[in-house]
Amino acid sequence: MRALILGIPLPHPDFDNYPFLAAPSLFDYEVLVVEAQSATAEVAQVVAGETGLEAFDGRKVFNGPSTHDHISLAQLLQLRRMEALRFLQRGGIAVIFAYPDVPVPGVEGLEHFHRYWWLPEPNGHPWSEVLITGFGARGVVLACPHPFSPYIEAYGPRLTFHAYLNEGLGLKAQVFARSPGGAAVAAELALQGGSLILLPPVGDLNPTYDRIPLAQTLHGCILAAMEASDQLRGGGEP
């Protein structure tokens, strides 16, 4: 198993860590883990004129037309969108540390770009409606068993949700953790043949002490999720 980790460095032999814009093609992996806020920040940096970000092939990412030594930010984001769809259609598992959907103005050639533009919309619902802005401060609690239960159990008191699932849309989702007030802050959705797992981030992540145990916890959760997915397919379920 190889997992592609974007925007939140997690040291583990099975994890390939990259920035969102510098990563290789998403569909060559079985599992994708994305820190959504960090990914958006990279796009905003390029829009602001920072010139140090590079694509996987070494070309500078530029907010304008592509050239022989620069790749257009809009083109790269369009590639990420196509890659994500192919990744999911191949049965991939995408794990997203969730934040509200927000617009990112100024991307030349993509007038309406927003945080989750690169992901398919669940049942055609805009991401701005799927995820509701929240202000978690009191941790979260496990609602039902799930492959990612160990993450909730290990970090529950430290999890500070920034967005929660809009259950009023009737999306087919398994909610496995809630806030003290009952908001759906961790859930799994079927999406384009794959799985999308939304998680609240750790609120006080210490880069020195937390990275290794967090990586180990997530690795175990990912293996359990892959096993559950294999069993589901083996049982003939869609």
N, C-alpha and C positions, 0 to 999 in steps of 0.2 A: 504494500500500500504506500502510495506517495500522496501527500496532501500539499496543496499550494496555499501558503499563508500570506495574506496581503495586508500590510499596514499595521501589523502588531507582531513584532519579532518574537517567535516562540522556539527556543532551542530544543530540537529533537532530531534524531537521525532520520526519521520518516517525513520530516517537514522541510519543504523548500520555501524559504522566506524571501519575499520581494516587496518593493513598493508596488502600488496598484498599476502605475503607468509603465513600470520597468519589467513587469512580469512576462514570462513566456506565455504561449497560447493557453487559455484556460481549459480548453477541451481535452488537453493531453493528460489531465489529472482526473482521479476518481472523486476527490474531495477538495472543496474550496472553502477557505476560512477568510472572511473579509471584515476588517474593522471599518465600518461604513464612514465614520467621521474622518478618519485619516485619508481614505480614498478621495473624499470630496476636497479635503485640504490640498491634496496634490494638484487637482484640477485648478483650484483657485490660485495656487502659486504660479502656475503657467499663465493663467489669465492676467495675473498681476505683473507679468514680465520677467519672472525668474527664469534663468537660462540654464540652470545646472541639471535639470531633470532629463534623463535619457530613456529611450525605449530599449527593449531587450536587445535589439540589433546594434545598439550604440549610437543611433541617430539622436540628436537633440530634439526634444519635444517643443514645438513652436506653435503659438496661437495665430496661425496663418497658413498659407498654402504649403504643401510638402515640397521639398527640394531634394537634391542628391544627398545632402548631409543633415537635413531636418525632416521630421515627420509632423504633419499637421495634428494638433490636439484633437480636432474634430474627427479626423480619419482614425486616429488611435482609439478614440471612444467608440466610434462605429464598429471597429474591429472587436473591441471588448464586448459590445452588444451581441454581435454575431457569435462570438466564442461562447458567451454565457448560454445562449440558446442551444447551441450544439452540445455543450457540456450537460445541460439538463436533459436534453433529448436522448443522450446516451445513458441516462440513469444516474447522473452525478448527484452528490450530496453537497449542497451549499449551506454553510454555516455563517450567519450574518450577525455581528454585534450591532444591534439595531439602534438607530437614531431616527428622528423624524425626517420625512422627505422635505427637502428644501431646494429652491431654485439656485442655480449657479450661473449668474448672468455673465455675459461677455465672452462666451466660447464662440469664436468666429466660425460660422457655418452651422451652428447648432443653437438656434435662438432660444429654444425652450428646454435646454439641458437642466436636469435636476439630479439629485443624489442617486436615485435608483433608476435613472433612465436606461442604464445598461442591462437591467434585469427585466424579464417579461412581467407584465402586469397579471396578478392573480385573477383569473376569470374576467379579465378586461377592466378591473377596477383600478383607477389611478392609485399610485402608491401614497399620494397625499391623503387619500381616503382610507387606505388599508391600515396605515400606522398613524395613531393619534399621539400628539405631543403629550408627554408626561414628565413629572418631576419627582422621581423616586428618591426617598431619603431613608426609608425604614427597612430595607432589605426585601427579599421575596421568599415565598414558601413553595415547596413542592406540592403540586396538585394531583399528580398521578404518576405511576412509573413510566419511565422513558429512557432510552439509551443515554440521554444527557442528564439524567437524574444526578449522577455523581458531581457534576458541575454545580448544580443547584444546592446540593447538600454540603459541598465543600465551601462554597463562597456565598451562600444565601444571604447572611447578614450584611455582606459587603457589596451586594449587587444593587446598583442604583439605576433603575430603568429611566430611559429618556423618551421612549415611545412604547405604546402598547397596541395590541391588535384590536381592530374594530370588529367586534363579534356581531354587530348589527348588520354586517354585509352578508352574512350567511355563508362565509367561506368554509370549505371543508378543511378543518384544521384540528389538530390535537393540541390542546392547551395543557402544558405540563407544569407550569409555574405561574403563580399569581402574586400580585402585591397584597399587602395587608387589607386593602380595600376591595380586592377581587379583580383588579385589572389583569388582563391576559398578557403577561410580560414575556413569556417564553412559549413558543408554539412551533409545530411542524406543519407545513403545508405541502401538498402535492402540487408540483409546478412543471408543466411541459414534459412530463415523463420522469422527472427527477424529484428530489426533495429539497425543500427550503426550510432551514431551522433558524428561527429567530431567537437570539439570546440577549438578555441585558448584560452590559459590560460590568466588570469589576470597577467599583468607584474609586478606589484608592490604590491602584496597581503600582507596586514598587518595582521599578526596572531591575533592581539588584536581587531582591529576595523572592519575587513572585513569579518570574518568567519560567523557571524550570518546573516548579510544581504545577503551574497552570498548564504548561505544555503537556506534562505527563497526564494530568486529569483529562484534558481535551483529547489526547491520543486514545485513552481508554474509551471515552465516549464515542469517538469516531469509529473505532473498531466494532463497538457494540451496535452502532447505527448501521454499519455496513453489513453486519451479520443479520440484523433484523430485515434489511432490505433484500438480502439474498434469500432469506426464508420466505418473504412475501412473494417474490417472483417465482420461487420454487413451488409455492402453493397454488400458483395459477391465478393469483389476484392481479388486477390491472395496475 
